[in-house]
Amino acid sequence: MYRRAFHGQQQDRHGTILPFDAHSALVEGPHLSSSDQHLQSLCKAGLLARAVDALSQLHTLVSDATYLRLLKACIKLRLPTYAKQVHLHIACHRTPAQVTGFLGGYLVIALARCGAVEDAVQISFTLSHRTVFSWTAIISAYPYIYQPLQSLWAVLEAEHVLSALPEPDVVSWNAMLSVLVDQACGVLAEGNVLLIQSRSAKLVALDIGQAVHADADKSGFTADVLVGTTLASMYKKCGTLSKAENVFTTMRQHNAVSWTTMLSAYVEQGHGERALCFFRQMRVEGFIPNQLTYLFALQACVILADRSIGANGASMKVIALEVGRGLCVDACKENFLEEPSISSTVLSLYGKCGAFEEAEGLFDNLSVKNVVSWTAMLSMYVEQGQSMKALQLFEALKETVPVDIVVLLYVLQACSEAGSLLTCKQVHFDIVSSGHDSLPSAAATLIHAYGGCASIQDRYAVFDKASKPDIILWNVCCAGNKGDGSDSICLQMFEGLELASLEPDAVTFSAALSACNYAGDVSLGVEIFVSMMQDSGIHPDLRHYSIIIDLLVRAGNFRRVENMLEQMSTEADYALWFCILSACRMHGNVDLAKRAFDGAIRIMPNCASPYVMLSNIYAEAGLHELATEVENARLAEGAWEFGPELE
């Protein structure tokens, strides 16, 4: 029954619902020009970037079928930039009166689904006839750019269009209904902060969605692929993955949209392994992956690469890299690696797995390098600590593609690591020139970069120019003290927080304690540590304990150190135990040294550094027999490797 209700709709091979004459409009005519044939062949091969570039360089008119092919590919990949380029070409070669019928409506749909909603609305007003489908696309897109009022207005217009139809059929009613249900569930599900009658909007959305699901189930509609996919998408937005899976398994058949909906749900919720298992099941059941499914599968590999060790003890980076390589081979056969979204994800995967040569090889072999691929390569170098390579890449990048704020922020991170003050100042100039210096992220990154370059004056100058610095900016400005003379300024800033009506957080106290540590101010350090617990109600973590204990042991205040070790709710790590052990040697504290030694070797039993340190402490105290025993114990335990402390 439900299938008959949707009899008038058609789906393309990717599951996209199209208006009635979509297929006839997408069919190539028998007398296409060579330009049309070239552009359509690029679209068929999945090379949208090359197709749009070729279109932009073309100064002649192309057929409706070619424009539609391009727009259809833009919808599939959700790429607004490319959709706008296609629109620009249409506008340059056709008058508004010529952009009518199916092409005009489909242009509105493409721009709306790609996120260029304002462009879609403007074009829709120039059309002599607006369909429910184009309005539906606009309505569905508005909530994603946080314009709920306009979205509700688009709903009213859609109702007006529906009421104006002489004989609205079931297809029109279903399109309208899907809009209203999406408003009720999808939009609410993403409003995590909004409270409705003391309940989160996501819970309210889930209740509504489950009620709709129950009614659809009673009528036998949930097995339909369209209804089932919509329900699965709703449950995905509500974060109820198990219910989405249950809906998926009850469908009589699956299409590209339903497979992709579930795959994206696994990826969005960080279930990399389950996403890859699902991708494999897709292949087993005969589904041919498209560009979007390859993208999600590769993103699942990136999720795995972020985990060091799996449940079975295997290195997840090794597994992620192996699976990713296989996906790359298959994607390459389909000519998908040229698409920026695919190539950038692969570059990120290679970088996280340390496969720099493979990443560089892929990047060098890309026929078209845009800002996305350049940025992916730059971020890989920065995230993996290859700051000098990142700066070298930036020099080549700025000669090739326009530099945006994302690129500049990555370069600042590289400057911080490399200590490149000259480049830092150049990037600072670019940020100011482009008007991005008012962004909190830009100010914070600049402060951090100047701190890494040991330029105290520039560091605090950026902070002083901030109109309303929040606690994050204060923290960045105070963090990273390395005895460079900024400790006293940091402490002055800490005292000034009260005047700025800002509450210090755990990061703020960590920076203030570090400043006391470098300044050697024990009394102030203890005062701040106590204030953190009593006045701010912040429970100290291992970082706070490590800083204050380091300050106390270097001052020889071992009694208070022992008290803190007893009060700690978290286990001391190796670095803290070795810090205490080193201070015990400085002050000749044999008793506490033995306790610190036991703690250190319990965590790193094969490290030779604690043995050597304790042996030296005993020898310097005249306890040569004990020193010999410690050395013999080291040899017996096979503790040959030294830690970073004594290298």
C-alpha positions as CSV (number, residue, x, y, z in Angstrom):
1,M,0.0,0.0,0.0
2,Y,2.8,2.4,0.9
3,R,4.6,1.7,-2.3
4,R,1.5,2.6,-4.2
5,A,1.4,5.9,-2.3
6,F,4.9,6.7,-3.6
7,H,4.2,5.5,-7.1
8,G,4.6,8.9,-8.7
9,Q,8.1,9.4,-7.2
10,Q,11.3,8.0,-8.8
11,Q,14.7,7.3,-7.3
12,D,18.0,7.5,-9.0
13,R,20.6,4.7,-8.4
14,H,21.9,6.5,-5.4
15,G,18.5,6.7,-3.7
16,T,17.8,10.4,-4.3
17,I,14.1,11.2,-4.6
18,L,13.6,13.1,-7.8
19,P,10.5,14.9,-9.2
20,F,8.5,13.1,-11.9
21,D,10.5,14.1,-15.0
22,A,13.9,13.8,-13.4
23,H,15.1,10.7,-15.3
24,S,14.0,12.0,-18.7
25,A,15.8,15.3,-18.0
26,L,19.0,13.5,-17.0
27,V,19.2,11.3,-20.1
28,E,21.8,12.5,-22.6
29,G,20.4,13.7,-25.9
30,P,21.5,12.0,-29.1
31,H,23.3,15.1,-30.4
32,L,25.4,16.3,-27.4
33,S,28.3,18.5,-28.1
34,S,31.9,17.4,-27.4
35,S,31.9,19.7,-24.3
36,D,28.7,18.1,-23.0
37,Q,30.0,14.6,-23.6
38,H,33.3,15.5,-21.8
39,L,31.6,17.0,-18.8
40,Q,29.1,14.2,-18.4
41,S,31.8,11.6,-18.7
42,L,33.8,13.3,-15.9
43,C,30.6,13.2,-13.7
44,K,30.0,9.6,-14.5
45,A,33.6,8.8,-13.5
46,G,33.1,10.6,-10.2
47,L,35.5,13.4,-11.0
48,L,33.4,16.3,-10.0
49,A,36.2,18.7,-9.2
50,R,37.6,18.3,-12.7
51,A,34.2,18.6,-14.2
52,V,33.5,21.9,-12.4
53,D,36.9,23.2,-13.3
54,A,36.3,22.3,-17.0
55,L,32.9,24.0,-16.8
56,S,34.3,27.2,-15.4
57,Q,36.8,27.4,-18.2
58,L,34.1,26.8,-20.8
59,H,32.7,30.1,-22.3
60,T,29.8,28.5,-24.2
61,L,26.4,27.2,-23.3
62,V,26.0,23.5,-22.3
63,S,22.8,21.4,-22.3
64,D,20.3,21.1,-19.5
65,A,21.2,17.5,-19.1
66,T,24.8,18.4,-18.4
67,Y,23.9,21.0,-15.9
68,L,21.6,18.5,-14.2
69,R,24.4,15.8,-14.1
70,L,26.7,18.3,-12.4
71,L,24.1,19.4,-9.9
72,K,23.2,15.8,-9.1
73,A,26.8,15.1,-8.3
74,C,27.0,18.2,-6.1
75,I,23.9,17.0,-4.1
76,K,25.5,13.6,-3.6
77,L,28.7,15.0,-2.2
78,R,27.1,18.0,-0.4
79,L,29.6,20.4,-2.0
80,P,28.2,24.0,-1.9
81,T,31.2,25.6,-3.6
82,Y,30.8,23.4,-6.7
83,A,27.0,23.9,-6.8
84,K,27.6,27.7,-6.7
85,Q,30.1,27.4,-9.6
86,V,27.5,25.6,-11.7
87,H,24.9,28.2,-10.8
88,L,27.4,31.0,-11.8
89,H,27.9,29.4,-15.2
90,I,24.2,29.1,-15.7
91,A,23.6,32.7,-14.7
92,C,26.4,33.9,-17.1
93,H,25.0,32.1,-20.1
94,R,21.2,32.2,-19.5
95,T,18.8,34.9,-18.6
96,P,16.5,34.4,-15.5
97,A,13.6,33.8,-17.9
98,Q,15.5,30.9,-19.5
99,V,16.2,29.2,-16.1
100,T,12.7,27.7,-15.8
101,G,11.1,24.4,-15.6
102,F,13.0,21.4,-14.3
103,L,16.4,23.1,-14.4
104,G,15.3,26.0,-12.3
105,G,13.7,23.8,-9.7
106,Y,16.6,21.3,-9.6
107,L,19.1,24.2,-9.2
108,V,17.1,25.3,-6.1
109,I,17.1,21.8,-4.7
110,A,20.9,21.3,-5.3
111,L,21.9,24.6,-3.7
112,A,19.6,24.0,-0.7
113,R,20.8,20.4,-0.1
114,C,24.4,21.6,-0.3
115,G,23.8,24.2,2.3
116,A,23.6,27.3,0.1
117,V,20.1,28.1,1.3
118,E,20.1,31.8,0.8
119,D,21.1,31.3,-2.9
120,A,18.4,28.7,-3.2
121,V,15.7,31.0,-1.8
122,Q,16.8,33.9,-4.1
123,I,16.6,31.7,-7.2
124,S,13.3,30.2,-6.1
125,F,11.7,33.7,-6.1
126,T,12.7,34.2,-9.7
127,L,10.9,31.0,-10.8
128,S,7.5,31.3,-12.3
129,H,6.5,27.9,-10.7
130,R,7.8,26.6,-7.4
131,T,7.3,22.9,-6.6
132,V,6.8,21.2,-3.2
133,F,10.1,19.5,-3.9
134,S,12.2,22.7,-4.1
135,W,10.4,24.1,-1.0
136,T,11.0,20.8,0.8
137,A,14.8,21.0,0.1
138,I,14.9,24.6,1.4
139,I,12.9,23.8,4.5
140,S,15.1,20.8,5.3
141,A,18.3,22.8,4.9
142,Y,17.4,25.8,7.0
143,P,17.7,24.1,10.4
144,Y,21.2,23.1,9.7
145,I,22.3,26.7,9.4
146,Y,20.5,27.6,12.6
147,Q,17.7,29.6,11.1
148,P,14.6,28.0,12.6
149,L,12.3,31.0,12.1
150,Q,13.1,31.0,8.3
151,S,12.6,27.3,8.3
152,L,9.1,27.6,9.7
153,W,8.4,30.4,7.2
154,A,9.5,28.0,4.4
155,V,7.0,25.5,5.9
156,L,4.2,28.1,5.5
157,E,5.2,28.8,1.9
158,A,5.2,25.0,1.2
159,E,1.7,24.8,2.7
160,H,0.6,27.6,0.4
161,V,2.1,25.8,-2.6
162,L,0.3,22.6,-1.6
163,S,-3.1,24.3,-1.1
164,A,-2.7,26.0,-4.5
165,L,-2.4,22.7,-6.3
166,P,-5.7,21.9,-8.1
167,E,-5.6,18.2,-7.2
168,P,-2.7,17.4,-4.8
169,D,-1.8,13.8,-5.0
170,V,-0.4,11.4,-2.4
171,V,3.2,12.3,-3.4
172,S,2.6,16.0,-2.6
173,W,1.0,15.1,0.7
174,N,3.8,12.8,1.7
175,A,6.4,15.4,0.7
176,M,4.7,17.9,3.0
177,L,4.3,15.4,5.8
178,S,8.0,14.5,5.6
179,V,8.9,18.2,6.1
180,L,6.7,18.5,9.2
181,V,8.0,15.3,10.8
182,D,11.6,16.4,10.1
183,Q,10.9,19.7,11.8
184,A,9.4,17.8,14.8
185,C,12.2,15.3,15.2
186,G,15.4,16.1,13.3
187,V,15.6,19.8,14.4
188,L,14.7,19.1,18.0
189,A,17.2,16.3,18.1
190,E,20.0,18.7,17.4
191,G,18.9,21.3,19.9
192,N,20.8,19.8,22.9
193,V,20.7,22.9,24.9
194,L,17.1,23.7,24.5
195,L,14.8,22.5,27.3
196,I,11.1,21.8,26.9
197,Q,9.2,21.4,30.1
198,S,12.5,20.7,31.9
199,R,13.4,18.0,29.4
200,S,16.1,18.1,26.8
201,A,14.9,18.7,23.2
202,K,16.6,15.6,22.1
203,L,14.5,13.5,24.5
204,V,11.3,15.2,23.4
205,A,12.3,14.6,19.7
206,L,12.9,10.9,20.5
207,D,9.4,10.6,22.1
208,I,7.8,12.2,19.1
209,G,9.8,10.0,16.7
210,Q,9.0,6.8,18.6
211,A,5.3,7.7,18.5
212,V,5.5,8.3,14.7
213,H,7.4,5.0,14.4
214,A,4.7,3.1,16.4
215,D,1.9,4.4,14.1
216,A,3.9,3.6,11.0
217,D,4.6,0.1,12.3
218,K,0.9,-0.5,12.9
219,S,0.2,0.4,9.3
220,G,3.0,-1.8,8.0
221,F,5.0,1.1,6.6
222,T,8.3,0.7,8.4
223,A,9.4,-2.0,6.0
224,D,9.4,0.5,3.2
225,V,12.9,1.8,2.3
226,L,11.9,5.5,2.4
227,V,10.0,5.3,5.7
228,G,12.6,3.1,7.3
229,T,15.5,5.3,6.2
230,T,13.8,8.4,7.5
231,L,13.2,6.7,10.9
232,A,16.8,5.4,11.0
233,S,18.0,9.0,10.3
234,M,15.8,10.3,13.1
235,Y,17.2,7.8,15.6
236,K,20.7,8.6,14.5
237,K,20.2,12.3,15.2
238,C,18.7,11.4,18.6
239,G,21.8,9.3,19.3
240,T,19.9,6.0,19.6
241,L,22.0,3.8,17.4
242,S,20.5,0.5,18.5
243,K,17.0,1.6,17.4
244,A,18.4,2.8,14.1
245,E,19.9,-0.6,13.6
246,N,16.6,-2.3,14.4
247,V,14.7,-0.2,11.9
248,F,17.4,-0.9,9.3
249,T,17.1,-4.7,9.7
250,T,13.3,-4.6,9.3
251,M,13.4,-3.0,5.9
252,R,12.4,-5.2,3.0
253,Q,15.2,-3.8,0.9
254,H,18.0,-1.3,1.1
255,N,19.2,1.5,-1.2
256,A,22.2,3.7,-1.2
257,V,20.6,6.3,1.1
258,S,19.7,3.7,3.8
259,W,23.2,2.1,3.7
260,T,24.8,5.5,3.9
261,T,22.6,6.7,6.7
262,M,23.6,3.8,8.9
263,L,27.3,4.0,7.9
264,S,27.4,7.7,8.7
265,A,25.7,7.0,12.1
266,Y,28.5,4.6,13.1
267,V,31.1,7.1,12.0
268,E,29.5,10.1,13.7
269,Q,29.3,8.3,17.0
270,G,32.9,7.1,16.8
271,H,32.2,3.4,16.2
272,G,35.0,2.8,13.7
273,E,35.1,-0.9,13.9
274,R,31.4,-1.3,13.6
275,A,31.4,1.1,10.6
276,L,33.9,-1.0,8.8
277,C,32.1,-4.3,9.6
278,F,28.9,-2.6,8.2
279,F,30.8,-1.5,5.1
280,R,32.0,-5.1,4.6
281,Q,28.4,-6.3,4.9
282,M,27.3,-3.8,2.3
283,R,29.8,-5.4,-0.1
284,V,28.7,-8.9,0.8
285,E,25.1,-8.1,0.0
286,G,26.2,-6.8,-3.4
287,F,26.0,-3.0,-2.9
288,I,28.5,-1.1,-5.0
289,P,30.2,1.6,-2.8
290,N,29.8,5.1,-4.1
291,Q,32.0,8.1,-3.3
292,L,30.2,8.9,-0.1
293,T,30.4,5.4,1.3
294,Y,34.1,5.3,0.6
295,L,34.4,8.6,2.4
296,F,32.7,7.2,5.6
297,A,34.7,4.0,5.5
298,L,37.9,5.9,5.3
299,Q,36.8,8.2,8.2
300,A,36.1,5.0,10.2
301,C,39.8,4.1,9.6
302,V,40.8,7.5,10.9
303,I,38.7,6.8,14.1
304,L,40.6,3.6,14.6
305,A,44.0,5.3,14.0
306,D,43.2,7.6,16.9
307,R,43.2,4.6,19.2
308,S,46.5,3.1,20.2
309,I,45.6,-0.4,21.2
310,G,42.6,-2.5,20.5
311,A,40.7,-4.9,22.7
312,N,42.8,-7.8,21.5
313,G,46.1,-6.0,22.1
314,A,46.8,-5.3,18.4
315,S,48.0,-1.9,17.3
316,M,44.9,-0.1,15.9
317,K,47.1,2.2,13.8
318,V,48.5,-0.8,12.0
319,I,45.0,-2.2,11.4
320,A,43.6,1.1,10.3
321,L,46.5,1.7,7.9
322,E,46.1,-1.8,6.4
323,V,42.3,-1.4,5.9
324,G,42.8,2.1,4.6
325,R,45.3,1.0,2.0
326,G,42.8,-1.5,0.7
327,L,40.0,1.1,0.5
328,C,42.4,3.4,-1.3
329,V,43.1,0.8,-4.0
330,D,39.4,0.3,-4.6
331,A,38.6,4.0,-4.5
332,C,41.4,4.6,-7.0
333,K,39.9,2.1,-9.4
334,E,36.7,4.2,-9.3
335,N,38.6,7.5,-9.8
336,F,37.5,8.7,-6.4
337,L,40.9,9.7,-5.0
338,E,40.9,12.9,-7.0
339,E,38.0,14.2,-5.0
340,P,39.2,16.5,-2.2
341,S,37.0,15.0,0.5
342,I,38.4,11.5,-0.2
343,S,42.1,12.5,-0.7
344,S,42.1,14.7,2.4
345,T,40.7,11.9,4.6
346,V,43.3,9.5,3.2
347,L,46.1,12.1,3.9
348,S,44.8,12.4,7.5
349,L,44.8,8.6,7.9
350,Y,48.3,8.3,6.6
351,G,49.5,11.0,8.9
352,K,47.9,9.6,12.0
353,C,49.5,6.2,11.1
354,G,53.0,7.8,10.5
355,A,52.9,6.8,6.8
356,F,54.4,10.1,5.7
357,E,56.0,8.8,2.5
358,E,52.6,7.4,1.3
359,A,50.9,10.6,2.2
360,E,53.5,12.6,0.3
361,G,53.2,10.2,-2.7
362,L,49.4,10.6,-2.8
363,F,49.7,14.4,-2.6
364,D,52.3,14.7,-5.3
365,N,50.2,12.5,-7.7
366,L,47.0,14.5,-7.3
367,S,46.3,16.0,-10.7
368,V,44.3,18.9,-9.1
369,K,45.4,20.3,-5.7
370,N,42.9,22.7,-4.1
371,V,42.9,24.3,-0.7
372,V,41.3,21.3,0.9
373,S,44.1,18.9,-0.1
374,W,46.8,21.4,0.7
375,T,45.3,22.0,4.1
376,A,45.0,18.3,4.8
377,M,48.7,17.9,4.1
378,L,49.6,20.9,6.2
379,S,47.5,19.6,9.1
380,M,49.1,16.2,8.9
381,Y,52.6,17.7,9.3
382,V,51.5,19.9,12.2
383,E,49.6,17.2,14.1
384,Q,52.5,14.8,13.7
385,G,55.1,17.3,14.9
386,Q,56.7,17.9,11.5
387,S,56.8,21.6,12.0
388,M,59.7,22.4,9.6
389,K,58.0,20.4,6.8
390,A,54.8,22.3,7.5
391,L,56.5,25.6,7.1
392,Q,58.2,24.5,3.9
393,L,54.8,23.3,2.6
394,F,53.2,26.7,3.5
395,E,55.8,28.5,1.3
396,A,54.6,26.4,-1.7
397,L,51.0,26.5,-0.7
398,K,50.6,30.3,-0.7
399,E,52.0,30.5,-4.2
400,T,49.3,28.0,-5.4
401,V,46.0,28.5,-3.7
402,P,44.2,31.2,-1.7
403,V,45.2,31.1,2.0
404,D,42.3,31.0,4.5
405,I,42.2,31.3,8.2
406,V,42.3,27.5,8.7
407,V,45.7,27.4,6.9
408,L,47.0,30.4,8.9
409,L,46.1,28.8,12.2
410,Y,47.9,25.6,11.3
411,V,51.0,27.6,10.3
412,L,50.9,29.4,13.6
413,Q,51.0,26.0,15.4
414,A,54.0,25.1,13.3
415,C,55.7,28.4,14.2
416,S,55.1,27.6,17.8
417,E,56.8,24.2,17.5
418,A,59.7,25.5,15.3
419,G,60.2,28.8,17.1
420,S,59.9,30.7,13.8
421,L,59.3,34.2,15.0
422,L,59.6,35.7,11.5
423,T,57.0,33.5,9.9
424,C,54.8,34.0,13.0
425,K,54.8,37.8,12.5
426,Q,54.1,37.4,8.7
427,V,51.1,35.2,9.5
428,H,50.0,37.7,12.2
429,F,50.0,40.4,9.5
430,D,47.9,38.2,7.2
431,I,45.4,37.5,9.9
432,V,45.0,41.2,10.7
433,S,44.8,42.1,7.0
434,S,42.0,39.6,6.4
435,G,40.0,40.8,9.4
436,H,40.2,37.6,11.3
437,D,42.2,39.0,14.3
438,S,38.9,39.4,16.2
439,L,38.3,35.6,16.2
440,P,39.0,34.1,19.7
441,S,40.6,31.1,18.0
442,A,43.0,33.4,16.1
443,A,43.9,35.4,19.2
444,A,44.5,32.2,21.2
445,T,46.7,30.6,18.5
446,L,48.7,33.8,18.1
447,I,49.4,34.0,21.8
448,H,50.4,30.4,21.9
449,A,52.7,30.8,18.8
450,Y,54.4,33.9,20.2
451,G,54.9,32.0,23.5
452,G,56.6,29.2,21.5
453,C,58.8,31.7,19.8
454,A,59.7,33.2,23.2
455,S,58.4,36.6,22.2
456,I,56.9,37.8,25.5
457,Q,56.1,41.3,24.3
458,D,54.2,40.2,21.2
459,R,52.4,37.5,23.3
460,Y,50.9,40.0,25.8
461,A,50.3,42.6,23.1
462,V,47.9,40.3,21.3
463,F,46.1,39.6,24.6
464,D,45.9,43.4,25.4
465,K,44.2,44.0,22.0
466,A,41.5,41.4,22.7
467,S,38.2,43.2,23.3
468,K,36.7,40.8,25.8
469,P,39.2,38.1,26.7
470,D,37.5,35.0,28.1
471,I,39.0,32.5,30.5
472,I,40.4,30.4,27.6
473,L,42.4,33.4,26.3
474,W,43.7,34.1,29.8
475,N,44.7,30.5,30.2
476,V,46.6,30.5,26.8
477,C,48.3,33.7,27.7
478,C,49.4,32.3,31.1
479,A,50.3,28.8,30.0
480,G,53.6,27.5,28.8
481,N,55.9,29.4,31.2
482,K,59.4,28.1,30.9
483,G,61.3,30.5,33.1
484,D,61.4,33.1,30.3
485,G,60.6,36.0,32.6
486,S,56.9,35.8,32.0
487,D,56.2,34.1,35.4
488,S,55.6,37.3,37.3
489,I,53.3,38.7,34.5
490,C,51.3,35.4,34.7
491,L,50.9,35.7,38.4
492,Q,49.8,39.4,38.0
493,M,47.3,38.3,35.4
494,F,46.0,35.6,37.8
495,E,45.4,38.2,40.5
496,G,43.6,40.3,37.9
497,L,41.1,37.7,37.1
498,E,38.8,38.9,40.0
499,L,38.8,42.4,38.5
500,A,37.8,41.0,35.2
501,S,34.9,39.1,36.9
502,L,36.2,35.8,35.6
503,E,36.3,32.5,37.5
504,P,39.6,30.5,37.2
505,D,39.3,26.9,36.1
506,A,41.6,23.9,36.5
507,V,43.8,25.1,33.5
508,T,44.2,28.5,35.1
509,F,45.4,27.1,38.4
510,S,47.8,24.8,36.5
511,A,49.3,27.8,34.8
512,A,49.5,29.8,38.0
513,L,51.1,26.9,39.9
514,S,53.7,26.5,37.1
515,A,54.5,30.2,37.3
516,C,55.1,29.8,41.1
517,N,57.2,26.7,40.4
518,Y,59.5,28.5,37.9
519,A,59.7,31.5,40.3
520,G,60.5,29.2,43.2
521,D,57.7,30.9,45.3
522,V,56.7,28.1,47.7
523,S,54.4,30.0,49.9
524,L,52.4,31.5,47.1
525,G,52.2,28.2,45.3
526,V,50.8,26.5,48.4
527,E,48.3,29.4,48.9
528,I,47.1,29.0,45.3
529,F,46.8,25.2,45.6
530,V,44.7,25.5,48.8
531,S,42.6,28.3,47.2
532,M,41.9,26.1,44.2
533,M,40.2,23.5,46.5
534,Q,38.6,25.7,49.2
535,D,37.6,28.8,47.3
536,S,37.0,27.5,43.7
537,G,35.9,23.9,44.6
538,I,38.2,22.4,42.1
539,H,39.7,19.0,43.0
540,P,43.4,18.8,42.0
541,D,44.3,16.3,39.3
542,L,47.7,14.7,38.7
543,R,48.9,17.7,36.8
544,H,48.3,20.0,39.8
545,Y,49.9,17.6,42.3
546,S,52.9,17.1,40.1
547,I,53.6,20.8,39.9
548,I,53.1,21.6,43.6
549,I,55.1,18.5,44.7
550,D,57.9,19.5,42.3
551,L,57.9,22.9,43.9
552,L,58.0,21.5,47.4
553,V,60.6,18.8,46.9
554,R,63.1,21.2,45.2
555,A,62.6,23.4,48.3
556,G,63.3,20.4,50.5
557,N,59.8,20.5,52.1
558,F,59.5,16.7,52.3
559,R,57.1,16.6,55.2
560,R,54.4,18.3,53.2
561,V,55.2,16.2,50.2
562,E,54.6,13.0,52.1
563,N,51.3,14.4,53.4
564,M,50.2,15.2,49.8
565,L,51.2,11.7,48.6
566,E,48.9,10.3,51.3
567,Q,46.0,12.6,50.3
568,M,46.2,12.1,46.5
569,S,43.1,10.4,45.1
570,T,44.9,9.5,41.9
571,E,48.0,7.4,41.4
572,A,51.3,9.2,40.9
573,D,52.9,8.5,37.5
574,Y,56.5,7.7,36.7
575,A,57.4,11.3,36.0
576,L,56.3,12.4,39.5
577,W,58.1,9.5,41.3
578,F,61.3,10.2,39.4
579,C,60.9,14.0,40.1
580,I,60.8,13.1,43.9
581,L,63.7,10.7,43.5
582,S,65.9,13.4,41.9
583,A,65.0,15.9,44.6
584,C,65.9,13.3,47.3
585,R,69.3,13.0,45.8
586,M,69.7,16.8,45.8
587,H,68.7,17.0,49.5
588,G,70.1,13.6,50.6
589,N,66.7,12.2,51.7
590,V,67.3,8.4,51.8
591,D,64.0,7.3,53.3
592,L,61.7,9.1,50.8
593,A,64.0,8.1,48.0
594,K,63.3,4.4,48.6
595,R,59.6,5.0,48.5
596,A,59.9,7.0,45.2
597,F,62.1,4.3,43.8
598,D,59.5,1.6,44.5
599,G,56.8,3.7,42.9
600,A,58.9,4.4,39.8
601,I,59.9,0.8,39.1
602,R,56.4,-0.4,39.8
603,I,55.3,1.6,36.7
604,M,58.4,1.1,34.6
605,P,60.2,-2.0,35.9
606,N,62.7,-2.3,33.0
607,C,63.9,1.3,33.2
608,A,67.4,1.7,34.5
609,S,67.2,5.4,35.6
610,P,65.5,4.8,39.0
611,Y,68.1,2.1,39.9
612,V,71.0,4.4,38.9
613,M,69.5,7.3,40.8
614,L,68.9,5.3,44.0
615,S,72.3,3.7,43.8
616,N,73.9,7.2,43.6
617,I,71.8,8.4,46.6
618,Y,73.0,5.5,48.7
619,A,76.6,5.9,47.6
620,E,76.6,9.6,48.4
621,A,75.1,8.9,51.8
622,G,78.0,6.4,52.5
623,L,75.7,3.4,52.2
624,H,77.9,1.5,49.7
625,E,76.6,-1.9,50.4
626,L,73.0,-0.8,49.7
627,A,74.3,0.9,46.5
628,T,75.8,-2.3,45.3
629,E,72.6,-4.2,46.1
630,V,70.6,-1.8,44.0
631,E,73.0,-2.2,41.1
632,N,72.9,-6.0,41.3
633,A,69.1,-5.8,41.4
634,R,69.1,-3.8,38.2
635,L,71.3,-6.4,36.4
636,A,69.1,-9.2,37.7
637,E,65.9,-7.5,36.5
638,G,67.4,-6.8,33.1
639,A,66.8,-3.0,33.5
640,W,69.1,-1.9,30.7
641,E,67.3,1.0,29.0
642,F,67.6,4.5,30.4
643,G,64.6,6.7,30.5
644,P,64.6,10.2,29.0
645,E,65.8,11.7,32.3
646,L,69.4,10.4,31.9
647,E,69.8,10.2,28.1
